[in-house]
């Protein structure tokens, strides 16, 4: 009997010690949570809950920590914690159901997402703003159900080689002949600049050598602030980049291929840049029209897509908003004008998105843009799908996404377009012009003439670059 008493006493003492330790871990986790240090708080919450802590608030906060993770595969791990909090807790934050619905949506559990958003709406009768958010989320769920029920004939491939990493790669910009790709990458900050930032943006470039992509090389851009790819000319000789600043939310610059490297950035001329933010752009093969995204005054919502045309005097004209056919009260970004100069792809979190950003397509017909078409599943998912680029022949496209199954927060993907999905029959001719006597590159003009009508189809002026490309 005495031995049994001693044993029970020791068990009680050990249990008390364990509970005390779990309580300390939970208290430390909640301190870190309060200062939004979610990465450090998360393992403490998980350890405390696995040790027996059943507090609904702790489960809710653990779910929030997972929701704040970069990788979507980590984010959806928060679902069971939110479920436990919802089933057992009272007086928890009102947005619990909304957060759980978002994770269901990202995890493609569409029926559960729809039910949870509906319950969130019913519980928000006194909050018109919350009900509007719920209505939008419910609409997105219905869009996802409709689009995923009729998947398109696309096979999505992760970009091979060493482009994708455990970090973030996004906004691929590809030349029309697929000879060069540039992209933005988030890499750990080594303290060279902005020491308070955990990651910094860098621009990388890779070249296609007979079907094999070279090791991505860093493009050195001297800036203390954010940088990123914004677009590339169809011939791959000019790259448009985004650079932010202390007093500038972000402007568009241009760098030019210079031997094996790239020139220093120069601000895009004309009225493309403003006091607002310009993020991305796309230039037509003839160099006469630029489509770009900006949140400047006069738009329809957040970011809008605008265009500017080169005037006869060589200056860029006043930017024109593409109008309500393309732009919404939400955000439209990442315009890509195909070399056919009438097929526009862009990213939007408006229109009939199925979650986050989706990729849309619009065609210029008789001077008007058609109603944007959602590119459908599996190009688009319930995650963020962005920055679509289609090759000149319409057979392959590149984009970035933070969808499930990626290596990092965002990865770069490509799709081989089915024959019936190739957008336009387009001919691309490329080559080099040399002086027959000296063997050196020489400036020249090239013309493409329609032989029956003897009309000019396209012309190309080759001045300093050895390589020319014609699209018609």
Secondary structure by P-SEA (a helix, b strand, c coil): caaaaaaaaaaaaaaaaaaaaaaaaaaaaaaaaaacccccaaaaaaaaaaaccccaaaaaaaaaaaaacccccccccaaaaaaaaaacccccccaaaaaaaaaaaaacaaaaaaaaaaaaaaaacccaaaaaaaaaaaaaaaaaaaaaaccccbbbbcccccccccbbbcccccccccccccbbbbccccccccccccbbbbbbbbbbcccccccccccccccccbbbbccccccccbbbbbbbcccccbbbbbbccccccccccccccccccccbbbccccccccccccccccccccccccbbbbbbbbcccccccccccccccccccbbbccccccccccccccccccccccccbbbbbbbbcccccccccccccccccccccccccccccccccccccccccccccbbbbbbbccccccccbbbbbbbbbbcccccccccbbbbbbccccccccbbbbbccccbbbbcc
